[in-house]
Amino acid sequence: MQHASPALLKQTLPAMKKAARDGELPWSTVALSIDRDLLNDYKKQLYGSQLFMNEAGKPELSPVEDESRLDERRASIGLEPIAAYLRRFEAP
C-alpha cells in the first residue's frame, strides 16, 4: 500500500494499524506507510523509512519528527537503528 495513491493509502491506513495492533501485520511494515502518508501531507515522518536522493546522488532522510528519539521509535516497532538502515542504501 505504501506505493498506492495518496488517497488510497490514507483510506487503508486505519485498517493497517488495526491489523498491526491485532498482530496480523508487522508494525515495521505499517511504519513505511505511516511515513509515506505523513510526507504526502507535507508533515515530518516518524520512523525514518522514506529517503530521497540529494544533489550529490546520495540517499538522505526526508524530514523526521524529533530525530533525537528516532532510533527509540524504530526499535519499538522492530526496525533496525537508522544508521544501519541508511548503510543499506550506500553505493558499494
C-alpha positions as CSV (number, residue, x, y, z in Angstrom):
1,M,0.0,0.0,0.0
2,Q,2.9,2.3,0.5
3,H,3.1,2.9,-3.2
4,A,-0.6,3.3,-3.7
5,S,-2.2,6.7,-4.5
6,P,-2.1,9.1,-1.5
7,A,-5.9,8.9,-1.2
8,L,-6.0,5.1,-1.1
9,L,-3.1,4.9,1.3
10,K,-4.9,7.3,3.7
11,Q,-8.1,5.3,3.3
12,T,-6.5,2.0,4.2
13,L,-4.0,3.2,6.9
14,P,-6.5,2.8,9.8
15,A,-7.2,-0.9,8.8
16,M,-3.4,-1.5,8.5
17,K,-2.8,0.0,12.0
18,K,-5.6,-2.2,13.4
19,A,-4.1,-5.3,11.8
20,A,-0.8,-4.4,13.4
21,R,-2.4,-3.9,16.8
22,D,-4.1,-7.3,16.4
23,G,-0.8,-9.0,15.5
24,E,-1.9,-9.7,11.9
25,L,0.6,-7.3,10.2
26,P,4.1,-6.3,11.4
27,W,4.4,-2.8,12.7
28,S,7.6,-2.4,10.7
29,T,5.6,-2.8,7.5
30,V,2.9,-0.3,8.6
31,A,5.6,2.2,9.5
32,L,6.6,2.5,5.9
33,S,3.0,3.5,5.0
34,I,2.7,5.8,8.0
35,D,5.8,7.7,7.0
36,R,4.7,7.9,3.3
37,D,1.3,9.2,4.4
38,L,2.8,11.9,6.6
39,L,5.1,13.0,3.9
40,N,2.2,13.1,1.4
41,D,0.6,15.6,3.9
42,Y,3.8,17.7,4.0
43,K,4.5,16.6,7.6
44,K,7.6,15.0,9.1
45,Q,7.9,11.3,9.1
46,L,8.1,9.3,12.4
47,Y,10.2,6.2,11.6
48,G,12.7,7.5,9.0
49,S,11.8,5.0,6.3
50,Q,11.5,7.5,3.5
51,L,14.6,8.7,1.7
52,F,15.4,10.9,-1.3
53,M,18.5,11.3,-3.4
54,N,20.3,14.6,-2.6
55,E,22.1,16.7,-5.2
56,A,25.3,14.6,-4.7
57,G,23.3,11.5,-5.6
58,K,23.4,10.1,-2.0
59,P,20.4,8.9,-0.1
60,E,19.2,11.3,2.6
61,L,16.4,11.1,5.1
62,S,13.2,13.0,4.3
63,P,12.4,15.3,7.3
64,V,11.9,13.4,10.6
65,E,9.9,14.4,13.7
66,D,12.0,14.5,16.9
67,E,15.2,13.0,15.4
68,S,16.8,12.6,18.8
69,R,14.2,9.8,19.6
70,L,14.2,8.2,16.1
71,D,16.1,5.0,17.0
72,E,13.8,4.6,20.1
73,R,10.7,4.8,17.9
74,R,12.3,2.4,15.3
75,A,13.2,-0.1,18.0
76,S,9.7,0.0,19.5
77,I,8.3,-1.5,16.3
78,G,11.1,-3.8,15.3
79,L,13.1,-1.6,12.9
80,E,16.9,-1.5,12.9
81,P,18.8,1.6,14.0
82,I,18.7,4.4,11.4
83,A,22.4,4.2,10.8
84,A,22.2,0.6,9.8
85,Y,19.2,1.3,7.6
86,L,21.0,4.1,5.8
87,R,24.1,1.9,5.2
88,R,21.9,-0.4,3.0
89,F,21.5,2.5,0.5
90,E,25.1,3.4,0.2
91,A,26.9,2.6,-3.0
92,P,29.4,-0.3,-2.8
